[in-house]
Amino acid sequence: MINISITFNAPALTIPINYHHEVQSLLYRLLSNDEGAGWHDFGAVYGSRQYKLFTFSSLRGNKKIVEGKISFERLVYLDVRSVREDFCDALLNALQQNPMLILCGQPLAIESVKTSATLIKADDLKIKMLSPLTLHQTAESGKTYYYTPQDAEFAEQINENFRRKYTAFTGEAPSGGVKIIPISVSAKDKYVTTYKGIHITAWRGEYQLIGYPEHLNFLYYCGIGARNSDGFGMFKISGQKPEARGQRPETLPLRVETD
């Protein structure tokens, strides 16, 4: 499990505001060059759900918004993480073999690729979103409701999403839950976008995240909330207690499903 930090050199890159699918497609194109692997089809399965178990940040750099598009000046930064070592190895190999990429029909030269590893030892973190966090529920009518951090169900849904992803990846249910508490989230942190024609509401901001260090480490590398492989749910650690208590935090109870 590593964090891959990519710096692109793009003297005049202009892309749509709603660019999540374009960046995801760039990553899949890269990975498809790695011995023809069909990475867009891979994933860990839980029931009818499939989790890709990777996430990526929003694009960062010196930018401005003009007429509904984002224009970057020269350097553009992107982070990619995954709990899957084979995914990370394949991506690093593809980046090495493809120094020039195309995003929205424009050239991107790879300036540098750096890797880093973070081992979380605390069970209580302060986090800040590097890509917005989203959670939703679709009713039988087909209408989709996006949870806000102020919703009473928000923390429960974060916990349930974690439980499904962890179980899909490891084959076993986690030994404890996780709990999220909004610290600094306001109306300006609301993020509305579209992905392949689907309207998505998500949230930036700062949160407190509590759980076993192993579980927090898992979320650090695969993302928190839903649509991680679409570019949602990556966070950075802005503060943590120096040592883990080694006991189950007082989190939401773990839901057990029966057939």
BALOBA-1460 file (C-alpha; in Angstrom, 3 decimals):
// residues 259
<rec num="1" residu="m" x="0.000" y="0.000" z="0.000"/>
<rec num="2" residu="i" x="1.558" y="3.228" z="-1.167"/>
<rec num="3" residu="n" x="0.657" y="6.766" z="-2.131"/>
<rec num="4" residu="i" x="1.711" y="7.635" z="-5.691"/>
<rec num="5" residu="s" x="2.250" y="11.376" z="-6.214"/>
<rec num="6" residu="i" x="2.412" y="12.430" z="-9.866"/>
<rec num="7" residu="t" x="3.551" y="15.840" z="-11.068"/>
<rec num="8" residu="f" x="2.593" y="16.723" z="-14.646"/>
<rec num="9" residu="n" x="4.094" y="19.465" z="-16.765"/>
<rec num="10" residu="a" x="1.269" y="21.032" z="-18.749"/>
<rec num="11" residu="p" x="2.007" y="24.608" z="-19.867"/>
<rec num="12" residu="a" x="-1.615" y="25.364" z="-20.749"/>
<rec num="13" residu="l" x="-4.049" y="22.651" z="-19.681"/>
<rec num="14" residu="t" x="-7.774" y="23.489" z="-19.888"/>
<rec num="15" residu="i" x="-10.302" y="20.881" z="-18.783"/>
<rec num="16" residu="p" x="-14.007" y="20.751" z="-17.870"/>
<rec num="17" residu="i" x="-14.980" y="21.492" z="-14.271"/>
<rec num="18" residu="n" x="-16.540" y="18.044" z="-14.130"/>
<rec num="19" residu="y" x="-13.342" y="16.137" z="-14.913"/>
<rec num="20" residu="h" x="-13.559" y="13.042" z="-12.671"/>
<rec num="21" residu="h" x="-14.347" y="10.660" z="-15.515"/>
<rec num="22" residu="e" x="-11.552" y="12.070" z="-17.675"/>
<rec num="23" residu="v" x="-8.910" y="11.472" z="-14.971"/>
<rec num="24" residu="q" x="-10.293" y="8.009" z="-14.219"/>
<rec num="25" residu="s" x="-10.184" y="7.169" z="-17.934"/>
<rec num="26" residu="l" x="-6.569" y="8.347" z="-18.113"/>
<rec num="27" residu="l" x="-5.653" y="5.930" z="-15.308"/>
<rec num="28" residu="y" x="-7.516" y="3.047" z="-16.933"/>
<rec num="29" residu="r" x="-5.837" y="3.725" z="-20.284"/>
<rec num="30" residu="l" x="-2.469" y="3.640" z="-18.549"/>
<rec num="31" residu="l" x="-3.276" y="0.380" z="-16.800"/>
<rec num="32" residu="s" x="-4.659" y="-1.259" z="-19.937"/>
<rec num="33" residu="n" x="-1.191" y="-0.871" z="-21.465"/>
<rec num="34" residu="d" x="0.260" y="-3.039" z="-18.711"/>
<rec num="35" residu="e" x="0.234" y="-6.433" z="-20.429"/>
<rec num="36" residu="g" x="-3.329" y="-5.851" z="-21.591"/>
<rec num="37" residu="a" x="-4.768" y="-6.076" z="-18.093"/>
<rec num="38" residu="g" x="-8.454" y="-5.147" z="-17.980"/>
<rec num="39" residu="w" x="-8.264" y="-3.089" z="-14.818"/>
<rec num="40" residu="h" x="-11.599" y="-1.386" z="-15.395"/>
<rec num="41" residu="d" x="-13.232" y="-4.790" z="-14.728"/>
<rec num="42" residu="f" x="-11.282" y="-5.779" z="-11.621"/>
<rec num="43" residu="g" x="-12.550" y="-5.394" z="-8.084"/>
<rec num="44" residu="a" x="-13.470" y="-7.032" z="-4.809"/>
<rec num="45" residu="v" x="-17.061" y="-8.245" z="-4.724"/>
<rec num="46" residu="y" x="-19.548" y="-7.902" z="-1.892"/>
<rec num="47" residu="g" x="-23.017" y="-9.072" z="-2.856"/>
<rec num="48" residu="s" x="-24.031" y="-7.111" z="-5.955"/>
<rec num="49" residu="r" x="-21.366" y="-4.473" z="-5.323"/>
<rec num="50" residu="q" x="-17.857" y="-4.359" z="-6.740"/>
<rec num="51" residu="y" x="-15.168" y="-2.237" z="-5.093"/>
<rec num="52" residu="k" x="-12.118" y="-1.185" z="-7.091"/>
<rec num="53" residu="l" x="-10.240" y="-0.321" z="-3.865"/>
<rec num="54" residu="f" x="-8.333" y="2.654" z="-5.210"/>
<rec num="55" residu="t" x="-8.913" y="6.376" z="-5.127"/>
<rec num="56" residu="f" x="-7.382" y="9.555" z="-6.469"/>
<rec num="57" residu="s" x="-7.243" y="13.185" z="-5.434"/>
<rec num="58" residu="s" x="-8.617" y="16.266" z="-7.084"/>
<rec num="59" residu="l" x="-6.183" y="17.905" z="-9.507"/>
<rec num="60" residu="r" x="-4.104" y="20.596" z="-7.813"/>
<rec num="61" residu="g" x="-1.977" y="23.440" z="-9.097"/>
<rec num="62" residu="n" x="-2.040" y="27.085" z="-10.047"/>
<rec num="63" residu="k" x="-5.454" y="27.332" z="-11.679"/>
<rec num="64" residu="k" x="-8.344" y="29.605" z="-12.546"/>
<rec num="65" residu="i" x="-11.917" y="29.010" z="-13.672"/>
<rec num="66" residu="v" x="-13.011" y="30.692" z="-16.885"/>
<rec num="67" residu="e" x="-16.326" y="30.107" z="-18.663"/>
<rec num="68" residu="g" x="-17.027" y="26.820" z="-16.920"/>
<rec num="69" residu="k" x="-13.573" y="25.343" z="-17.460"/>
<rec num="70" residu="i" x="-10.447" y="25.003" z="-15.332"/>
<rec num="71" residu="s" x="-7.152" y="26.292" z="-16.692"/>
<rec num="72" residu="f" x="-3.870" y="25.209" z="-15.094"/>
<rec num="73" residu="e" x="-0.524" y="26.921" z="-15.459"/>
<rec num="74" residu="r" x="2.361" y="24.511" z="-15.973"/>
<rec num="75" residu="l" x="2.488" y="22.082" z="-13.008"/>
<rec num="76" residu="v" x="-0.477" y="19.848" z="-12.145"/>
<rec num="77" residu="y" x="-0.478" y="17.437" z="-9.194"/>
<rec num="78" residu="l" x="-2.373" y="14.175" z="-8.712"/>
<rec num="79" residu="d" x="-2.227" y="11.542" z="-5.946"/>
<rec num="80" residu="v" x="-3.368" y="7.939" z="-6.418"/>
<rec num="81" residu="r" x="-3.684" y="5.303" z="-3.670"/>
<rec num="82" residu="s" x="-4.783" y="1.704" z="-3.402"/>
<rec num="83" residu="v" x="-4.807" y="-1.117" z="-0.865"/>
<rec num="84" residu="r" x="-3.959" y="-3.460" z="-3.751"/>
<rec num="85" residu="e" x="-0.228" y="-3.921" z="-4.300"/>
<rec num="86" residu="d" x="-0.757" y="-5.302" z="-7.810"/>
<rec num="87" residu="f" x="-2.638" y="-2.141" z="-8.774"/>
<rec num="88" residu="c" x="0.143" y="0.101" z="-7.440"/>
<rec num="89" residu="d" x="2.854" y="-1.957" z="-9.150"/>
<rec num="90" residu="a" x="1.013" y="-1.897" z="-12.471"/>
<rec num="91" residu="l" x="0.419" y="1.852" z="-12.307"/>
<rec num="92" residu="l" x="4.043" y="2.625" z="-11.455"/>
<rec num="93" residu="n" x="5.215" y="0.408" z="-14.290"/>
<rec num="94" residu="a" x="2.829" y="2.085" z="-16.738"/>
<rec num="95" residu="l" x="3.922" y="5.575" z="-15.657"/>
<rec num="96" residu="q" x="7.541" y="4.626" z="-16.241"/>
<rec num="97" residu="q" x="6.766" y="3.345" z="-19.734"/>
<rec num="98" residu="n" x="4.533" y="6.271" z="-20.731"/>
<rec num="99" residu="p" x="6.219" y="9.628" z="-20.009"/>
<rec num="100" residu="m" x="3.684" y="11.503" z="-22.153"/>
<rec num="101" residu="l" x="-0.066" y="11.198" z="-21.519"/>
<rec num="102" residu="i" x="-3.218" y="12.731" z="-22.950"/>
<rec num="103" residu="l" x="-5.968" y="14.347" z="-20.856"/>
<rec num="104" residu="c" x="-9.004" y="15.835" z="-22.605"/>
<rec num="105" residu="g" x="-7.079" y="15.770" z="-25.880"/>
<rec num="106" residu="q" x="-4.134" y="17.711" z="-24.464"/>
<rec num="107" residu="p" x="-0.593" y="16.502" z="-23.742"/>
<rec num="108" residu="l" x="0.627" y="15.908" z="-20.202"/>
<rec num="109" residu="a" x="4.314" y="15.296" z="-19.660"/>
<rec num="110" residu="i" x="5.228" y="13.461" z="-16.471"/>
<rec num="111" residu="e" x="7.574" y="15.709" z="-14.508"/>
<rec num="112" residu="s" x="8.068" y="13.311" z="-11.587"/>
<rec num="113" residu="v" x="6.583" y="10.306" z="-9.807"/>
<rec num="114" residu="k" x="7.139" y="9.884" z="-6.079"/>
<rec num="115" residu="t" x="5.948" y="7.175" z="-3.722"/>
<rec num="116" residu="s" x="5.396" y="7.285" z="0.008"/>
<rec num="117" residu="a" x="3.984" y="4.968" z="2.642"/>
<rec num="118" residu="t" x="1.961" y="6.003" z="5.676"/>
<rec num="119" residu="l" x="1.374" y="3.660" z="8.588"/>
<rec num="120" residu="i" x="-1.370" y="4.910" z="10.867"/>
<rec num="121" residu="k" x="-0.757" y="4.013" z="14.508"/>
<rec num="122" residu="a" x="-3.415" y="6.186" z="16.124"/>
<rec num="123" residu="d" x="-7.099" y="5.399" z="16.523"/>
<rec num="124" residu="d" x="-8.239" y="9.018" z="16.465"/>
<rec num="125" residu="l" x="-7.436" y="11.196" z="13.447"/>
<rec num="126" residu="k" x="-8.193" y="14.657" z="12.207"/>
<rec num="127" residu="i" x="-8.552" y="14.466" z="8.429"/>
<rec num="128" residu="k" x="-9.043" y="16.877" z="5.547"/>
<rec num="129" residu="m" x="-10.533" y="15.781" z="2.247"/>
<rec num="130" residu="l" x="-8.222" y="15.799" z="-0.795"/>
<rec num="131" residu="s" x="-11.154" y="14.789" z="-2.960"/>
<rec num="132" residu="p" x="-14.758" y="15.306" z="-1.856"/>
<rec num="133" residu="l" x="-16.644" y="12.716" z="0.177"/>
<rec num="134" residu="t" x="-19.933" y="11.359" z="-1.144"/>
<rec num="135" residu="l" x="-22.601" y="8.955" z="0.144"/>
<rec num="136" residu="h" x="-25.966" y="8.189" z="-1.362"/>
<rec num="137" residu="q" x="-29.048" y="6.022" z="-1.049"/>
<rec num="138" residu="t" x="-31.255" y="5.084" z="-4.003"/>
<rec num="139" residu="a" x="-34.927" y="4.490" z="-3.271"/>
<rec num="140" residu="e" x="-37.091" y="1.897" z="-5.020"/>
<rec num="141" residu="s" x="-38.569" y="4.769" z="-7.020"/>
<rec num="142" residu="g" x="-35.130" y="5.331" z="-8.510"/>
<rec num="143" residu="k" x="-34.635" y="8.683" z="-6.804"/>
<rec num="144" residu="t" x="-31.162" y="9.131" z="-5.280"/>
<rec num="145" residu="y" x="-30.594" y="10.953" z="-2.017"/>
<rec num="146" residu="y" x="-27.121" y="12.247" z="-1.173"/>
<rec num="147" residu="y" x="-26.338" y="12.399" z="2.526"/>
<rec num="148" residu="t" x="-24.954" y="15.545" z="4.099"/>
<rec num="149" residu="p" x="-22.567" y="15.562" z="7.075"/>
<rec num="150" residu="q" x="-25.430" y="17.001" z="9.120"/>
<rec num="151" residu="d" x="-27.692" y="13.992" z="8.508"/>
<rec num="152" residu="a" x="-28.209" y="11.657" z="11.449"/>
<rec num="153" residu="e" x="-27.528" y="8.672" z="9.146"/>
<rec num="154" residu="f" x="-24.260" y="10.083" z="7.802"/>
<rec num="155" residu="a" x="-21.939" y="8.398" z="10.326"/>
<rec num="156" residu="e" x="-23.857" y="5.117" z="10.146"/>
<rec num="157" residu="q" x="-23.585" y="5.034" z="6.346"/>
<rec num="158" residu="i" x="-19.842" y="5.743" z="6.471"/>
<rec num="159" residu="n" x="-19.462" y="2.823" z="8.879"/>
<rec num="160" residu="e" x="-21.569" y="0.513" z="6.729"/>
<rec num="161" residu="n" x="-19.676" y="1.433" z="3.561"/>
<rec num="162" residu="f" x="-16.382" y="0.700" z="5.335"/>
<rec num="163" residu="r" x="-17.665" y="-2.669" z="6.554"/>
<rec num="164" residu="r" x="-18.661" y="-3.774" z="3.041"/>
<rec num="165" residu="k" x="-15.370" y="-2.699" z="1.444"/>
<rec num="166" residu="y" x="-13.234" y="-4.257" z="4.171"/>
<rec num="167" residu="t" x="-15.151" y="-7.534" z="4.030"/>
<rec num="168" residu="a" x="-14.931" y="-7.625" z="0.231"/>
<rec num="169" residu="f" x="-11.152" y="-7.124" z="0.348"/>
<rec num="170" residu="t" x="-10.203" y="-9.383" z="3.258"/>
<rec num="171" residu="g" x="-12.978" y="-11.965" z="3.155"/>
<rec num="172" residu="e" x="-13.733" y="-11.298" z="6.821"/>
<rec num="173" residu="a" x="-15.856" y="-8.711" z="8.597"/>
<rec num="174" residu="p" x="-13.867" y="-6.077" z="10.511"/>
<rec num="175" residu="s" x="-13.537" y="-6.518" z="14.257"/>
<rec num="176" residu="g" x="-14.846" y="-3.022" z="14.936"/>
<rec num="177" residu="g" x="-16.523" y="-0.090" z="13.280"/>
<rec num="178" residu="v" x="-15.385" y="3.405" z="12.360"/>
<rec num="179" residu="k" x="-16.913" y="6.706" z="13.358"/>
<rec num="180" residu="i" x="-16.763" y="10.056" z="11.598"/>
<rec num="181" residu="i" x="-17.541" y="13.433" z="13.183"/>
<rec num="182" residu="p" x="-17.646" y="16.680" z="11.159"/>
<rec num="183" residu="i" x="-15.227" y="19.269" z="12.579"/>
<rec num="184" residu="s" x="-15.254" y="22.068" z="10.036"/>
<rec num="185" residu="v" x="-17.793" y="21.635" z="7.244"/>
<rec num="186" residu="s" x="-19.756" y="24.570" z="5.862"/>
<rec num="187" residu="a" x="-21.851" y="25.421" z="2.820"/>
<rec num="188" residu="k" x="-18.709" y="26.361" z="0.873"/>
<rec num="189" residu="d" x="-17.497" y="22.751" z="1.234"/>
<rec num="190" residu="k" x="-20.461" y="21.434" z="-0.743"/>
<rec num="191" residu="y" x="-19.316" y="20.058" z="-4.096"/>
<rec num="192" residu="v" x="-21.752" y="19.384" z="-6.935"/>
<rec num="193" residu="t" x="-20.588" y="17.739" z="-10.137"/>
<rec num="194" residu="t" x="-21.586" y="15.272" z="-12.830"/>
<rec num="195" residu="y" x="-19.985" y="11.943" z="-13.643"/>
<rec num="196" residu="k" x="-20.985" y="10.273" z="-16.928"/>
<rec num="197" residu="g" x="-24.223" y="12.253" z="-16.849"/>
<rec num="198" residu="i" x="-24.995" y="11.452" z="-13.196"/>
<rec num="199" residu="h" x="-25.371" y="14.376" z="-10.800"/>
<rec num="200" residu="i" x="-23.327" y="13.889" z="-7.626"/>
<rec num="201" residu="t" x="-23.297" y="15.883" z="-4.411"/>
<rec num="202" residu="a" x="-20.207" y="15.575" z="-2.237"/>
<rec num="203" residu="w" x="-18.458" y="17.363" z="0.604"/>
<rec num="204" residu="r" x="-14.995" y="18.663" z="1.355"/>
<rec num="205" residu="g" x="-14.045" y="19.860" z="4.837"/>
<rec num="206" residu="e" x="-12.395" y="18.505" z="7.979"/>
<rec num="207" residu="y" x="-13.538" y="15.563" z="10.075"/>
<rec num="208" residu="q" x="-12.569" y="13.432" z="13.054"/>
<rec num="209" residu="l" x="-12.175" y="9.765" z="12.161"/>
<rec num="210" residu="i" x="-12.092" y="7.113" z="14.908"/>
<rec num="211" residu="g" x="-11.407" y="3.385" z="14.629"/>
<rec num="212" residu="y" x="-8.789" y="0.696" z="14.931"/>
<rec num="213" residu="p" x="-5.498" y="1.821" z="13.309"/>
<rec num="214" residu="e" x="-5.687" y="-1.124" z="10.881"/>
<rec num="215" residu="h" x="-9.109" y="0.028" z="9.708"/>
<rec num="216" residu="l" x="-8.110" y="3.679" z="9.403"/>
<rec num="217" residu="n" x="-5.071" y="2.614" z="7.401"/>
<rec num="218" residu="f" x="-7.378" y="0.661" z="5.068"/>
<rec num="219" residu="l" x="-9.551" y="3.740" z="4.489"/>
<rec num="220" residu="y" x="-6.490" y="5.941" z="3.950"/>
<rec num="221" residu="y" x="-5.481" y="3.837" z="0.957"/>
<rec num="222" residu="c" x="-8.845" y="3.011" z="-0.619"/>
<rec num="223" residu="g" x="-10.880" y="6.096" z="0.316"/>
<rec num="224" residu="i" x="-13.782" y="6.879" z="2.591"/>
<rec num="225" residu="g" x="-17.408" y="6.879" z="1.477"/>
<rec num="226" residu="a" x="-18.645" y="5.896" z="-1.978"/>
<rec num="227" residu="r" x="-17.335" y="6.278" z="-5.548"/>
<rec num="228" residu="n" x="-13.682" y="6.111" z="-4.491"/>
<rec num="229" residu="s" x="-12.458" y="4.906" z="-7.884"/>
<rec num="230" residu="d" x="-14.333" y="7.816" z="-9.498"/>
<rec num="231" residu="g" x="-12.134" y="10.268" z="-7.592"/>
<rec num="232" residu="f" x="-14.006" y="10.724" z="-4.318"/>
<rec num="233" residu="g" x="-13.093" y="10.138" z="-0.680"/>
<rec num="234" residu="m" x="-9.315" y="10.633" z="-0.519"/>
<rec num="235" residu="f" x="-8.146" y="12.375" z="2.635"/>
<rec num="236" residu="k" x="-4.954" y="13.585" z="4.248"/>
<rec num="237" residu="i" x="-4.140" y="13.362" z="7.940"/>
<rec num="238" residu="s" x="-3.931" y="16.783" z="9.548"/>
<rec num="239" residu="g" x="-3.605" y="15.549" z="13.130"/>
<rec num="240" residu="q" x="-3.495" y="12.350" z="15.169"/>
<rec num="241" residu="k" x="-2.870" y="11.198" z="18.693"/>
<rec num="242" residu="p" x="0.717" y="9.952" z="19.059"/>
<rec num="243" residu="e" x="-0.171" y="6.426" z="20.142"/>
<rec num="244" residu="a" x="-3.082" y="4.085" z="19.690"/>
<rec num="245" residu="r" x="-4.972" y="3.111" z="22.791"/>
<rec num="246" residu="g" x="-5.188" y="-0.482" z="21.606"/>
<rec num="247" residu="q" x="-8.838" y="-0.785" z="22.561"/>
<rec num="248" residu="r" x="-11.980" y="-0.710" z="20.499"/>
<rec num="249" residu="p" x="-13.071" y="2.926" z="20.154"/>
<rec num="250" residu="e" x="-16.623" y="3.749" z="21.128"/>
<rec num="251" residu="t" x="-17.881" y="3.710" z="17.562"/>
<rec num="252" residu="l" x="-21.095" y="2.747" z="15.909"/>
<rec num="253" residu="p" x="-21.925" y="-0.928" z="16.416"/>
<rec num="254" residu="l" x="-21.011" y="-3.207" z="13.556"/>
<rec num="255" residu="r" x="-24.092" y="-4.271" z="11.638"/>
<rec num="256" residu="v" x="-24.409" y="-7.993" z="11.035"/>
<rec num="257" residu="e" x="-26.369" y="-9.102" z="8.006"/>
<rec num="258" residu="t" x="-28.192" y="-12.407" z="7.829"/>
<rec num="259" residu="d" x="-29.838" y="-14.055" z="4.866"/>
